[in-house]
Amino acid sequence: MTIDNNFNTKKLHDWNIGVNGNPLLIAGPCSAETEEQVLTSARELKKIGTNIFRAGIWKPRTRPGSFEGVGNIGLEWLQKVKAETGLLTTVEVANVKHVYESLRAGIDVLWIGARTSANPFAMQEIADALKGVDIPVFVKNPVNPDVELWIGAIERLEKAGLKKIGAIHRGFSSYDHSIYRNPPQWQIPIELKRKLPDIPMICDPSHIGGKRELIQSISQKALDLNYDGLMIESHPDPDKAWSDAKQQVTVETLDIIVESLVLREVKPKGISMETLEDLRFKIDKFDNDIMDIIQKRMKVAELIGRYKKQNKMTILQPVRWEEIIDKNLLKGLKRNLSERFVTKLFKAIHEESIAKQTTIMNEEV
């Protein structure tokens, strides 16, 4: 994984966390287990160019009785990591006590987990504890797919005066069956970047995938979307890890993954953008055509709404909705459009049609 020093990591470089133009690499075990395991991991990760060493000290678990981390003694092990290897260190903090203990131990970077970022009360307490502290803090997306909740967690830190704030995309909880542990729902971090264009974005492919076989493909997708770095869990003997064994890799495997990744530039030097701009012009024209067609469709939907009102019909006609979906799924298949896309597209159109008909139904006579 090599590229000229114009990769989009300037802000991270300004934070002095050692990216040197390449995507940031944060790596280490899901959980600190023993001093030997932590130091062995750090020594090997240093050799492959890791920027920051991560290890879970306090592990939030859904149910009591599972391994919940070694606690404060793990901070002493991270101090030894920094002294011996020079690697920066990072841990997850979930409450004010974690913050104070981490700062006291000289941890270089903090991250806030998905369960905590979903809790505005916990976020505010952590933000208050960090007032006046100049330390990089990364905020993982909340467990639920809510971009405004994610932004709110970040804003609480900003209002506390923190300047070095980044986001970590670790996927979202879902009841739907998926190959992923936490489906990425890429549109949500893309929306976050649209609203907060200057915030560095890191991808956590370990938690998105939930199994080591998916880490490379998820990492490549993130870099293709111009993410600023990766946080990947590694372990000297992953199958014997005390937590999340299936999603951890050896340092040797991590090195192979990193070397296989292809880096792309937003605008490569010496490359004419004329062809790309011409294609974008065509896309813009098609977008205008789509909007015109949807506008015409909605006008017809309004006429249907008035007809239903005059004849005292219900707005929702389930049989008709099923017909629309079934018919257009077949049309989409013939046009090489995925079932997921066609369903989401016509669901959005249908919801807007229902909204317009509802407005008409409730108009005063």
Buried (B, 14 or more C-beta within 10 A) or exposed (E): BEBEEEBBBBBBBEBEBBBEBBBBBBBBBBBBBEBEBBBBBBBBBBEBBBBBBBBBBBBBEEEEEEBBBBEBEBBEBBBEBBEEBEBBBBBBBBBBEBBEBBBEBEBBBBBBBBBBBBBEEBBBBBBEBBEEBEBBBBBBBBBEBBBEBBBBBBBBBBEBEBEBBBBBBBBBBBEEEEEBBBBBBBEBBEBBBEEBEEBBBBBBBBBBBBBBEBBBEBBBBBBEBBBBBBBBBBBBEBEEBBBBBBBBBBBEBBBEBBEEBEBEEEEEEEEEEEEEEEEEEEEEEEEEEEEEEEEEEBEEBBEBBEEBBEEEEEBEEEEEBEEBBEEBBEEBEEEEBEEEEBBEEBEEBBEBBBBBBEEBBEEEE
